[in-house]
Amino acid sequence: MVRLQLRQDVSPALNIVLPLAAVASTLVLCSVLIKIAGAPVAAAYGVMLSAAFGDTYAVTETLVRATPMIFTGLAVAIAFRARFWNIGAEGQLLSGAVLSCMVGAISMPGALAIFLMFAAGFAGGAVTAMIPAVLRLKFRVDDVVSSLLLNSVVLYGLMALIEGPWKDSLSGYPISPPIEDSANFPVFLEGTRLHLGVLAAFVAAPVVWFIIARTVLGFKIRATGENPEAASFAGIGTGRIIFTAALLSGGLAGLAGVCQVGGVHYQVMAEISPGYGYSGIVIAMLARLNPLGVVPAALFLSAVMVGADAMSRATGVPAFIAQVIQGVALLSMLVALLLTQYRVQFGSASA
């Protein structure tokens, strides 16, 4: 008989070992699919690696693709720390994109426009995340379900905008009007798309880490997530903390939308996010909810996304392998987390 026994001693080194083991097992498992597709595994992964990091342009594209996922990974990490199960980062990203685009379309000095776009995007994401938080705290509605379903509400609201009042009357394409040129994010390296949002994402990670690890608010968020009953007994207003964490989480996801508008697309369209909000869940779990770990986890998934298309062209492996790798990485990490909390014991049924 197989039994699971709760572990009492968990090594801190597992915070580094587990994500690496999850990534390694993911690549091993997915190599079977690549082999079934008829491609040499080493060559396929070599093409993927080269496309993501082979030259300056490849590296910058990987960084640009990682930027919204860093924000959504941070959003999920801070929410899950407080046991607010925010599965709505995708909708919060779209809300941030819409509001930042509205602000960016107004003529004003560039620095002011960029600042107000960030502020509007953060507010849009925060308000969207506030809805499932209020539903949970006031009406005990499951936050997993409400935040997940809200993604579709926001998406169809976006579609109504770009198919209706925002629709381009000249081309007929369902896209919003572009933001003003002054609102475009500055590019750091000519000939690339390395924009201001990349820097913002890399700054956000240590800032969120500092909030979680070194502030009173962070302590209350961690206490609420670890043991809400004990936190409440100690005088922490757990409802208020969950609400605050929801606002911060939604705001960070909204910043991902801002970066897509200001640094990549300069307008809003239906394809502004290929699932970056959902990728944030995988990233946060790979990082074990550590904001500093979100950055390498996001870079890993970004490299997979950037390299998958090149691998498909070179070897014939379907580009959908990128989504498969994401899913397997999440499952591998969940299994690894289970094994850190429980020890597998084998014995007879009578034992």
N, C-alpha and C positions, 0 to 999 in steps of 0.2 A: 504494500500500500504506500502511496506517495502522500506525504503531508508537507504543509508549509508552516515553518516555525518562525515567529517574529525575531529578527536579528536585534541584538542589543548593542553591538559595536559596528559602527559604520565609519570607514576611514574617509577623511576629508579628500584624500587623493582620488577618490571615486568621482569627484566633480570634474576631473580632467579625463580620467580613464574611461568613464562610461560613454561620453559623447564620441570619443575616438573609436571605442569598440563598436558603437552603433553605426558609425560611418563605415568602418571596415566591413562589418557584417552586411551592411546594405550593398556595398560594392560587390561583395562576393556573391550575394544572392542574385543581384541584378545581372551579374556576368553570365548566369545561366540563361537568362532571357536573351542576352546579346548573342550567346552561342546558338540558341535555338533559331534566332533570326539569320544565322549563317554568316556572321561577321567574326573576325578574330578579336578576342576580348582585349588583348593588350593594345592592339592597334586602335580599337574603338575608344578605349579610355585615353590613349595617347592623343588622339584627335580632339577629344573633349578638353583635355588639359591644355593643349596648345591653343585652342580657340578661346579659352578663358584667360590664359596668362601668357600666351606666346610672344606678344609684343606690347608696345605701349598702348596702342589702340584697344587691343583685347583686354588689357588690364583695366583701362578706363571704362570700357563697356561693362565689365563685371562689377566695377564699383558703382556705376550708375544704376544697374539692375538691382544691386544689393540695397541701395538707399531706401526705397519704400519698404523693403522687407525688414530692414533694421528698425524702422519706426513701428511697423506692425508687430514685430517680435517683442519690442519693448512694451508695446501696448498690452499684449497678451500676458507678458511676464508680470507686469505690475498688477494687472487685474487678478490673475491666478494667485498671486501672493496673498491677496485679501480674500480668496475664495469667492471672488465674483467671476463666474465662468463666462467670460466675454468671448463669444464665438462670432461677434458682429463686427470685427475689425474691417471686413470688406465694405460693409455699408458705411461705416464711419469714415473710411478712406474716401468713398465717393462723395459723402457729404462735405468733407473738407475740400475736395476738388471743386465741387460746384460753387461753394461760397467764395473760395479763393479766386475762382475765375470771374465771378461777379465783381469782386473788388478790383482785380487786375485789369478789367475792361474799362475802368474809370481813369481818365487822364489825370496824372499827378506825377510829382517827381519820383524818380526810380527808387531811391532808398525808402521813401515813405510807402510807395506802392508795395514793395517787397515785404516790409514790416507788417503792413495791414493785411497782406495776403496770408502771411503766417498766422497772424492773430485770428483772422476770419476762419481759416482752415482748422485751427485748433478749436475754436468755438463750435464750428459745425460738427466736428467729430465728437466733442464733449456732450453737446446737446443730444446727439443721436444715441450715445451710450447711456445718457441719463434716463432714457425711456425704459429700457429693461431694468435699470437699477431701481427706479421708482416702482415699477410693477412688482419687483421682487420684495422690496422693503414694505410697501403699503398693502399689496394684495397677495403676496406669497406666490406670485407667478414664477415658474421655473425660468431662471435667467438664461440657461442654455437654449431653451426653445425660443424665448422671446427675442433674444439677441440674434439668433440664427435666422428666424423668420423676418426680422427687420431688414436683413440684407436685401431680400427680394423687394420689400417695400421701397427702400431707397433706390434700388436699381431701376424699378419701373417708374419711380418718380423722375429719375434722371432721363430715362427714355422718353417720358412725356415731354420733358423740356426740350430735348434735342430734336424730337420729331414734331414739336409744336412751335412755341414762340422763339426758340433758339435756332431753328432749322435754317441752314444757309439758303437764302432765296436765289442766289446765283447758280450754285452748283447742284442744289437739291439734296446735298448730303446731310445726314443727321448728325451735325456737329455744332458746337457752340461758336459764337463769334470769338475770334482770337483775343487774347489779352493785349494790352498796349506794349509796344516795344520796350518802353521804359521799365515795365514790370518783369521782363524776361530776366531770369537769373544770370548773373555773370558767369562766364566760362573761364576756367583757370588755365586750360591748355588748348591752344589753338589747334583746330582740326579734330577735336574730340568733343564729347558731350559732358565733360567733367565739370559739373556746375556747382553752384553754391549749396544746393541741397545735400550733396555728398558730404561736405564739411559739416553741415548742420547735423546730419545723422551720426557722424563719428563723434561729435561733441555731445550729442544727446545721450549716448550710451553711458559715459562716465558720470554725467549729471544725474541720470536716473539711478545709477548705482549708488551715488552719494546720498540721494534722497532716501533710498531703501535701507542702506547700511549705516548711515551716520546721522540721521535726523530723528527727532521725536515722532514725526509723522510716519517715517519709515518703520520705526519700532512698532508703532500701533498697527500699521498694515501687516507686518509680519506676525504680531501677536494675534491679531484677528484671524489671520489665515491658519495659524498653527492650532489655536484652540479658542474659538470664539466665546465659549462659555467662561473659560478662565479669564479671558480679556475683559469680558463684560463684568465679571465679579470684581476685577481689579479697578473698575471705574472707567474703562475705555468705552466710549460710545460706538459700538461695533457698526450700527446702522450708518452713522455719520461717516465712519472710516470707509465702509464699503462704497458709499455714495461718492466720497472724495476720490477713491481709487478708480471708480468707474469714469469720473470726469477726466482724470489724468490719462487713463487708458484710451478713452475715446479721442481725447485731444491729440495724443501721440499718433494714433491711427489717422486722424485728420491731416496731420503734417505730412504723412506719406502722400496723400492726395495733392497737397500743395506742391510738393516736389515734382510730381508728375506734370502738373500744370505749368509751373514756373520754369522747370528745367528741361523738360523732355518734349511735351506735346504743345504747349502754349495755348491750349484750348481743351474743351471737354468733349470726349466721344465715348461711345458705349464700351470700347475696348481699352479704356484708359488704365484698367487693372486686369491683368490675366490671372487673377486669384491671389494677389499679394496678401490680402487679408487672411486668407486661409493658410497661406505659407507661413504667416506669422505664428500660427499655432505650432507647426512643426519646429520652427526656429526656437521658440521659447522652450519647448520640451527638450530639444537637443542641448540648449544652454542650461538646462535644469533651473530655469527661471532666474538665472543670474544675468543682469543687464550687460555685464562685460562679456559674457559668453555669447550674447546675441550677435555680436559683430562677426566672429569667425563662423558661426552657424549660418548667418545670412550670406556670407561670402561663399560658403560651400554650396548652398542651394542656388545662388546666383551663377556660380561657375557651371553647375549642372544645366541650368536653363540656357546660358549662353552657348555652352559646348554641345548641347543636345542637337541643335539644328545642324551644326557643322558635322557632327558625328553621323547624323542621318544622311547628309549629302555624300559623305565620303565612304560610308560602309553599308548604307541601306537599312540601318536600324531605324525603326519608326521614332520620330521625334517625341512621341508620347512617353518614351522611356524616362523623360525628366519628371513627369507626374508619378510614374511608378517608383522612381528613386525617392521622391518626397514621401510617398505613402509608406514604403518599406522602412525608411529612416525613422519615421514616427513610431511604427510598430516595434522596430528594434529597440528604440529608446525606452518605450513603455515596458517591454520585457526586461530590459536591463534594470530599470528602476524597481520592478517587482522583485528581482533577484537580490537587490541591495537591501530591501526591506524584509525579505523572508528568506529563510534557508530551507532548501529542499531536503527532506528526509525520506529515506526508504526503509520500510519495515513491514512486518507481517500485520495482518488485519487485527490479530489479537493484541498487538502492542499498543 
